[in-house]
Amino acid sequence: MTPGAALAGFASIDELARARGVRECLQWFTREKQWISEQHLQLCRIPAPTFLEQNRAQWMAGQFETLGCDVEIDRAGNVIARLEPEGGGAAPLVALTAHLDTVLAPRNKEEILIEPDGKLCGPGVSDNGAGLAALLAIARAMKSSPAIEDTRSALVLVANVGEEGEGNLSGMRYLCERSPLSGRIRGFLVLDGAGTDRITNQGLASRRFEVTFTGPGGHSWNDYGNGNPVHALARAIALLSEKCSNGSAGGNGPRSSFNFGTVEGGSSVNSIPAMARGKVDVRSESNGRIDELIEWLGAAVERALEIENQRATGGKLSAKIKEIGWRPGGRLVEEAPLMVFLRAVDAHLGIRPRLDSASTDANIPLSMGLPAVAIGAGGQGGGAHTPTEWFHPDGRDLGLKRILLTLALLLREVSRKDAKQE
């Protein structure tokens, strides 16, 4: 690929940045910082835990409509916004996406606040309030610049559901596999969290399971001797932890991990539980290592059940492992046009990111062989998935400029290829 082709017809990123429509958008990001922060605050004050994103989706749809976009909410619950109305046909598209859902949700509006220095605090303000605010900023900037009309019709903006936890990437799965847009999108730029310090070009594969032990339960004294599901679950966790420590789940070879994120069971301190349940997340850069960890999980559960039933003099236990989530992996090579564009933009802006492997919405298109990366939306953030999550807008405009320039290259490249095919 020649440098000219790599930059979708532009001699340099400098030339692209000086193009009238692009220049106006870049200036808009700096000029309208206050508007972007206000949108960020408002959207984060609308609770959107996974599976309950509807109110935030409706709000986002309303904002896109106010900006003059053509908007719909699809069957999965994703907000789909077009800068120009669909003119028919099946022209190729570029998708800019950000997930709607959060791990934690504010209990009231006051939990999301802005400190005097402009810092936003509260659950979800960085992951993924930053990404959603960037979607709105990109939409308004591009709609405000008539000179950029030649390529913006190929852009689709998506605020999708089901990225976090047990959402199992449901929104992105629908978009890529069953949506009327599936098959038309030629590239995905996924906005997830804050910062400009990473390019996630490898989708980290993961599988999630629910482990359940059940038994007759009973009184802690009168029915002592009945199998105890909590004891069995605790033993299974300990056995897997020991095995992974000895077997080096994260040692030599592909990086891997497992995590029991939730454990529940029992009703009182003096009752033998009738049930104990734990949910475990297994991840690895290698599908083979994931399969190995799953085998270890099964062996640990089987051995824990055997030990508890051997100890029991009364009612016995049973155990079940149920898969509750699967995120396929994939990787975008550094020579891919999307990576070439992003690297060129970063060099122009003075950004020096690291390549990253993570589990994001980009996993789905990557697993299907489609070009996709996940990047931050600028600014600074921390404390993700905790009540003390925070976001500071310092540097947000740099992240937005990065997004806009990369999109401009992608849109021009898609338009050029489509014209050649015609």
FITIKE-174273 format. One line per field, with one value per residue (C-alpha): residue in three letters; residue number from 1; y, z, x. Coordinates in nm, 2 decimals, decimal comma. Layout:
# FITIKE-174273
aa: [ALA ...]
i: [NUM ...]
Y: [Y ...]
Z: [Z ...]
X: [X ...]
***
This chain:
# FITIKE-174273
aa: [MET THR PRO GLY ALA ALA LEU ALA GLY PHE ALA SER ILE ASP GLU LEU ALA ARG ALA ARG GLY VAL ARG GLU CYS LEU GLN TRP PHE THR ARG GLU LYS GLN TRP ILE SER GLU GLN HIS LEU GLN LEU CYS ARG ILE PRO ALA PRO THR PHE LEU GLU GLN ASN ARG ALA GLN TRP MET ALA GLY GLN PHE GLU THR LEU GLY CYS ASP VAL GLU ILE ASP ARG ALA GLY ASN VAL ILE ALA ARG LEU GLU PRO GLU GLY GLY GLY ALA ALA PRO LEU VAL ALA LEU THR ALA HIS LEU ASP THR VAL LEU ALA PRO ARG ASN LYS GLU GLU ILE LEU ILE GLU PRO ASP GLY LYS LEU CYS GLY PRO GLY VAL SER ASP ASN GLY ALA GLY LEU ALA ALA LEU LEU ALA ILE ALA ARG ALA MET LYS SER SER PRO ALA ILE GLU ASP THR ARG SER ALA LEU VAL LEU VAL ALA ASN VAL GLY GLU GLU GLY GLU GLY ASN LEU SER GLY MET ARG TYR LEU CYS GLU ARG SER PRO LEU SER GLY ARG ILE ARG GLY PHE LEU VAL LEU ASP GLY ALA GLY THR ASP ARG ILE THR ASN GLN GLY LEU ALA SER ARG ARG PHE GLU VAL THR PHE THR GLY PRO GLY GLY HIS SER TRP ASN ASP TYR GLY ASN GLY ASN PRO VAL HIS ALA LEU ALA ARG ALA ILE ALA LEU LEU SER GLU LYS CYS SER ASN GLY SER ALA GLY GLY ASN GLY PRO ARG SER SER PHE ASN PHE GLY THR VAL GLU GLY GLY SER SER VAL ASN SER ILE PRO ALA MET ALA ARG GLY LYS VAL ASP VAL ARG SER GLU SER ASN GLY ARG ILE ASP GLU LEU ILE GLU TRP LEU GLY ALA ALA VAL GLU ARG ALA LEU GLU ILE GLU ASN GLN ARG ALA THR GLY GLY LYS LEU SER ALA LYS ILE LYS GLU ILE GLY TRP ARG PRO GLY GLY ARG LEU VAL GLU GLU ALA PRO LEU MET VAL PHE LEU ARG ALA VAL ASP ALA HIS LEU GLY ILE ARG PRO ARG LEU ASP SER ALA SER THR ASP ALA ASN ILE PRO LEU SER MET GLY LEU PRO ALA VAL ALA ILE GLY ALA GLY GLY GLN GLY GLY GLY ALA HIS THR PRO THR GLU TRP PHE HIS PRO ASP GLY ARG ASP LEU GLY LEU LYS ARG ILE LEU LEU THR LEU ALA LEU LEU LEU ARG GLU VAL SER ARG LYS ASP ALA LYS GLN GLU]
i: [1 2 3 4 5 6 7 8 9 10 11 12 13 14 15 16 17 18 19 20 21 22 23 24 25 26 27 28 29 30 31 32 33 34 35 36 37 38 39 40 41 42 43 44 45 46 47 48 49 50 51 52 53 54 55 56 57 58 59 60 61 62 63 64 65 66 67 68 69 70 71 72 73 74 75 76 77 78 79 80 81 82 83 84 85 86 87 88 89 90 91 92 93 94 95 96 97 98 99 100 101 102 103 104 105 106 107 108 109 110 111 112 113 114 115 116 117 118 119 120 121 122 123 124 125 126 127 128 129 130 131 132 133 134 135 136 137 138 139 140 141 142 143 144 145 146 147 148 149 150 151 152 153 154 155 156 157 158 159 160 161 162 163 164 165 166 167 168 169 170 171 172 173 174 175 176 177 178 179 180 181 182 183 184 185 186 187 188 189 190 191 192 193 194 195 196 197 198 199 200 201 202 203 204 205 206 207 208 209 210 211 212 213 214 215 216 217 218 219 220 221 222 223 224 225 226 227 228 229 230 231 232 233 234 235 236 237 238 239 240 241 242 243 244 245 246 247 248 249 250 251 252 253 254 255 256 257 258 259 260 261 262 263 264 265 266 267 268 269 270 271 272 273 274 275 276 277 278 279 280 281 282 283 284 285 286 287 288 289 290 291 292 293 294 295 296 297 298 299 300 301 302 303 304 305 306 307 308 309 310 311 312 313 314 315 316 317 318 319 320 321 322 323 324 325 326 327 328 329 330 331 332 333 334 335 336 337 338 339 340 341 342 343 344 345 346 347 348 349 350 351 352 353 354 355 356 357 358 359 360 361 362 363 364 365 366 367 368 369 370 371 372 373 374 375 376 377 378 379 380 381 382 383 384 385 386 387 388 389 390 391 392 393 394 395 396 397 398 399 400 401 402 403 404 405 406 407 408 409 410 411 412 413 414 415 416 417 418 419 420 421 422]
Y: [0,00 0,33 0,63 0,81 0,52 0,46 0,81 0,77 1,02 1,28 1,36 1,41 1,44 1,81 1,84 1,66 1,88 2,19 2,08 2,33 2,10 1,91 2,23 2,37 2,06 2,05 2,41 2,34 2,08 2,35 2,62 2,41 2,24 2,36 2,22 1,88 1,88 1,97 1,68 1,45 1,54 1,51 1,16 1,02 1,13 0,88 0,54 0,27 -0,06 -0,35 -0,46 -0,13 0,11 0,23 0,57 0,67 0,53 0,75 1,06 0,99 0,95 1,28 1,46 1,32 1,43 1,78 1,79 1,71 1,34 1,06 0,84 0,50 0,26 -0,09 -0,42 -0,48 -0,13 0,03 0,40 0,43 0,79 0,90 1,25 1,23 1,03 0,69 0,74 0,37 0,12 -0,06 0,18 0,08 0,24 0,33 0,29 0,50 0,33 0,37 0,15 0,29 0,06 0,09 -0,16 0,06 0,31 0,63 0,61 0,97 1,27 1,41 1,11 1,25 1,58 1,83 1,96 2,32 2,21 2,05 1,70 1,47 1,21 0,92 0,57 0,55 0,90 0,76 0,41 0,50 0,85 0,97 0,77 0,87 1,24 1,20 1,05 1,37 1,60 1,43 1,45 1,82 1,91 1,74 1,86 2,22 2,20 2,19 2,15 1,80 1,67 1,48 1,18 1,21 1,02 0,70 0,75 0,57 0,66 0,39 0,41 0,03 -0,18 -0,48 -0,43 -0,47 -0,78 -1,03 -0,82 -1,05 -0,78 -0,82 -0,48 -0,52 -0,88 -0,76 -0,48 -0,71 -1,02 -0,94 -0,57 -0,43 -0,26 -0,59 -0,66 -0,29 -0,17 -0,17 -0,05 0,00 0,27 0,18 0,45 0,30 0,51 0,80 0,87 0,86 0,62 0,29 0,12 -0,20 -0,40 -0,74 -0,86 -1,06 -1,38 -1,47 -1,71 -1,68 -1,95 -1,98 -2,26 -2,38 -2,63 -2,74 -2,96 -3,01 -2,74 -2,74 -2,62 -2,57 -2,79 -3,03 -3,11 -3,10 -3,35 -3,24 -3,14 -2,76 -2,59 -2,29 -2,51 -2,70 -2,37 -2,23 -2,55 -2,54 -2,18 -2,28 -2,58 -2,38 -2,10 -2,35 -2,52 -2,19 -2,08 -2,40 -2,43 -2,06 -1,93 -1,60 -1,72 -1,83 -1,83 -1,64 -1,41 -1,57 -1,51 -1,63 -1,44 -1,54 -1,20 -1,28 -1,55 -1,59 -1,84 -1,89 -1,71 -1,69 -1,77 -2,07 -2,24 -2,48 -2,32 -2,51 -2,33 -2,15 -1,99 -1,82 -1,65 -1,68 -1,50 -1,68 -1,49 -1,55 -1,44 -1,80 -2,00 -2,32 -2,18 -2,08 -2,44 -2,56 -2,33 -2,44 -2,80 -2,71 -2,54 -2,85 -3,07 -2,83 -2,84 -3,22 -3,27 -3,02 -3,20 -3,54 -3,42 -3,25 -3,56 -3,79 -3,57 -3,55 -3,80 -3,67 -3,52 -3,50 -3,22 -3,19 -2,94 -2,77 -2,55 -2,32 -2,10 -1,75 -1,55 -1,59 -1,32 -1,44 -1,30 -1,16 -0,93 -0,65 -0,66 -0,35 -0,33 -0,29 0,05 0,13 0,09 0,28 0,57 0,58 0,56 0,85 1,06 0,98 1,08 1,41 1,49 1,38 1,09 0,78 0,50 0,14 -0,16 -0,33 -0,65 -0,61 -0,73 -0,46 -0,42 -0,45 -0,83 -0,90 -0,74 -0,86 -1,22 -1,18 -1,06 -0,70 -0,40 -0,27 -0,10 0,04 0,37 0,62 0,93 1,17 1,34 1,15 0,90 0,64 0,42 0,24 0,01 0,17 0,43 0,67 0,67 1,00 1,19 1,51 1,68 1,81 1,68 1,58 1,79 1,61 1,28 1,42 1,55 1,20 1,05 1,30 1,27 0,89 0,90 1,14 0,90 0,59 0,76 0,88 0,54 0,37 0,62 0,57 0,19 0,21 0,45 0,21 -0,09 0,11]
Z: [0,00 -0,11 0,13 -0,09 -0,10 0,27 0,34 0,12 -0,15 0,08 0,04 0,42 0,74 0,73 0,40 0,54 0,86 0,64 0,42 0,49 0,64 0,85 0,97 1,08 1,28 1,45 1,56 1,68 1,93 2,11 2,08 2,22 2,52 2,75 2,54 2,53 2,91 2,96 2,73 2,92 3,26 3,14 2,98 3,28 3,51 3,33 3,48 3,22 3,38 3,14 3,01 3,13 2,88 2,74 2,91 2,81 2,46 2,42 2,55 2,30 2,02 2,11 2,11 1,77 1,63 1,77 1,58 1,26 1,23 1,09 1,39 1,49 1,77 1,63 1,76 1,99 2,15 1,98 1,88 1,51 1,39 1,03 0,95 0,62 0,56 0,40 0,03 -0,06 -0,20 -0,02 -0,01 0,23 0,57 0,85 1,21 1,50 1,82 2,20 2,44 2,64 2,95 3,27 3,54 3,82 3,79 3,99 4,24 4,19 3,98 4,26 4,25 3,92 3,99 3,84 4,07 4,04 3,82 3,57 3,68 3,66 3,93 3,96 3,82 3,44 3,37 3,20 3,10 2,89 2,94 2,76 2,45 2,43 2,47 2,19 1,96 2,02 1,97 1,64 1,52 1,60 1,46 1,13 1,10 1,15 0,86 0,52 0,36 0,49 0,32 0,05 0,27 0,59 0,43 0,48 0,85 1,10 1,47 1,70 2,08 2,15 2,43 2,61 2,63 3,00 3,22 3,11 2,82 2,62 2,35 2,24 2,08 1,87 1,78 1,65 1,45 1,29 1,24 1,21 1,16 0,82 0,83 0,87 0,57 0,48 0,75 0,62 0,94 1,31 1,53 1,89 2,16 2,50 2,80 2,82 2,71 2,39 2,51 2,36 2,04 2,12 1,80 1,96 2,10 2,41 2,41 2,72 2,85 3,15 3,36 3,65 3,90 4,12 4,40 4,54 4,83 5,09 5,32 5,68 6,03 6,12 6,43 6,38 6,02 6,06 5,83 5,52 5,24 5,24 4,90 5,03 5,16 4,82 4,62 4,84 4,80 4,42 4,41 4,63 4,41 4,09 4,25 4,36 4,02 3,83 4,07 4,02 3,65 3,58 3,43 3,38 3,35 3,05 2,72 2,64 2,92 3,08 3,39 3,58 3,83 4,05 4,04 4,24 4,51 4,67 4,87 5,21 5,40 5,77 5,97 6,14 5,82 5,59 5,25 4,99 4,71 4,65 4,32 4,18 3,85 3,69 3,40 3,21 2,97 2,75 2,45 2,34 2,27 2,36 2,70 2,76 2,69 2,94 3,21 3,15 3,19 3,52 3,63 3,56 3,74 4,05 4,07 4,03 4,30 4,54 4,49 4,56 4,88 5,02 4,95 5,11 5,42 5,43 5,66 5,55 5,22 4,93 4,68 4,31 4,09 3,76 3,54 3,29 3,03 3,05 2,82 2,53 2,37 2,07 2,00 1,69 1,58 1,33 1,18 1,19 0,81 0,78 0,64 0,96 1,16 0,90 0,92 1,30 1,33 1,08 1,27 1,60 1,45 1,33 1,67 1,88 2,03 2,12 2,20 2,30 2,13 2,36 2,40 2,57 2,57 2,40 2,14 1,88 1,96 1,75 1,42 1,47 1,51 1,18 1,00 0,98 1,05 1,40 1,68 2,02 2,14 2,42 2,36 2,50 2,84 3,15 3,35 3,63 3,88 3,61 3,74 4,09 4,27 4,26 3,89 3,75 3,42 3,36 3,02 3,00 2,66 2,54 2,23 2,13 2,15 1,94 1,68 1,66 1,61 1,34 1,14 1,15 1,04 0,76 0,62 0,66 0,50 0,20 0,16 0,17 -0,08 -0,32 -0,31 -0,37 -0,67 -0,82 -0,79 -0,97]
X: [0,00 0,15 0,15 -0,10 -0,34 -0,29 -0,42 -0,73 -0,61 -0,46 -0,09 -0,07 -0,27 -0,18 -0,36 -0,66 -0,67 -0,66 -0,95 -1,23 -1,49 -1,25 -1,08 -1,42 -1,50 -1,16 -1,21 -1,56 -1,43 -1,22 -1,48 -1,77 -1,61 -1,89 -2,17 -2,00 -1,96 -2,32 -2,43 -2,20 -2,35 -2,71 -2,67 -2,48 -2,76 -2,99 -2,94 -2,86 -2,76 -2,73 -3,07 -3,23 -3,08 -3,42 -3,44 -3,09 -3,15 -3,46 -3,26 -2,98 -3,23 -3,38 -3,05 -2,96 -3,30 -3,24 -2,92 -3,10 -3,01 -3,22 -3,27 -3,42 -3,40 -3,36 -3,50 -3,21 -3,25 -2,95 -2,99 -2,90 -2,83 -2,75 -2,62 -2,81 -3,14 -3,10 -3,13 -3,20 -2,96 -2,69 -2,40 -2,11 -2,09 -1,86 -1,98 -1,88 -2,02 -2,03 -2,22 -2,51 -2,49 -2,30 -2,19 -2,32 -2,61 -2,66 -2,94 -3,03 -2,91 -2,70 -2,47 -2,34 -2,17 -1,92 -1,65 -1,52 -1,23 -1,47 -1,41 -1,72 -1,77 -2,01 -2,07 -2,04 -1,90 -1,59 -1,72 -1,90 -2,02 -1,71 -1,79 -2,15 -2,06 -1,81 -2,09 -2,30 -2,00 -1,90 -2,26 -2,30 -1,96 -2,01 -2,37 -2,25 -2,00 -2,17 -1,83 -1,80 -2,12 -1,94 -1,86 -2,08 -2,37 -2,16 -2,13 -2,37 -2,35 -2,46 -2,53 -2,56 -2,69 -2,55 -2,18 -2,12 -2,14 -2,40 -2,51 -2,28 -2,23 -2,59 -2,62 -2,31 -2,41 -2,74 -2,58 -2,32 -2,54 -2,91 -2,95 -3,06 -2,72 -2,52 -2,31 -2,28 -2,05 -1,69 -1,52 -1,59 -1,45 -1,56 -1,54 -1,50 -1,39 -1,15 -0,80 -0,59 -0,32 -0,44 -0,55 -0,74 -0,68 -0,71 -1,04 -0,98 -1,19 -1,38 -1,64 -1,86 -2,03 -2,27 -2,18 -2,46 -2,46 -2,80 -2,91 -3,19 -3,07 -3,19 -3,12 -2,76 -2,79 -3,08 -2,99 -2,61 -2,46 -2,66 -2,44 -2,37 -2,37 -2,17 -1,90 -1,89 -1,87 -1,60 -1,40 -1,45 -1,32 -1,02 -0,94 -0,95 -0,74 -0,48 -0,47 -0,44 -0,16 0,03 -0,06 0,02 -0,30 -0,13 0,24 0,43 0,25 -0,07 -0,19 -0,50 -0,72 -1,03 -1,24 -1,53 -1,71 -2,02 -2,10 -2,45 -2,65 -2,81 -3,07 -2,95 -2,64 -2,81 -2,95 -2,78 -2,83 -3,03 -2,83 -2,51 -2,42 -2,11 -2,04 -1,70 -1,53 -1,26 -1,04 -0,73 -0,54 -0,56 -0,88 -0,68 -0,59 -0,96 -1,06 -0,79 -0,92 -1,28 -1,16 -1,00 -1,32 -1,52 -1,27 -1,27 -1,66 -1,67 -1,40 -1,57 -1,90 -1,73 -1,56 -1,87 -2,09 -1,83 -1,84 -2,21 -2,40 -2,74 -2,87 -2,64 -2,57 -2,58 -2,40 -2,45 -2,23 -2,42 -2,25 -2,40 -2,17 -1,93 -1,72 -1,53 -1,18 -1,01 -0,73 -0,67 -0,33 -0,12 -0,11 -0,48 -0,60 -0,78 -0,46 -0,26 -0,51 -0,51 -0,13 -0,10 -0,34 -0,17 0,17 0,01 -0,14 0,16 -0,02 0,19 -0,05 0,01 -0,15 -0,39 -0,59 -0,92 -1,28 -1,50 -1,77 -1,49 -1,47 -1,78 -1,67 -1,31 -1,43 -1,61 -1,30 -1,43 -1,19 -1,25 -1,06 -1,16 -1,01 -1,08 -1,28 -1,02 -0,99 -0,88 -1,07 -1,04 -1,22 -1,42 -1,70 -1,68 -1,90 -1,60 -1,55 -1,43 -1,37 -1,18 -1,23 -0,88 -0,76 -1,10 -1,07 -0,75 -0,94 -1,23 -0,98 -0,83 -1,17 -1,28 -0,96 -0,96 -1,33 -1,26 -1,00 -1,22 -1,52 -1,31 -1,16 -1,51 -1,64 -1,35 -1,38 -1,76 -1,70 -1,45 -1,69 -1,96]
***
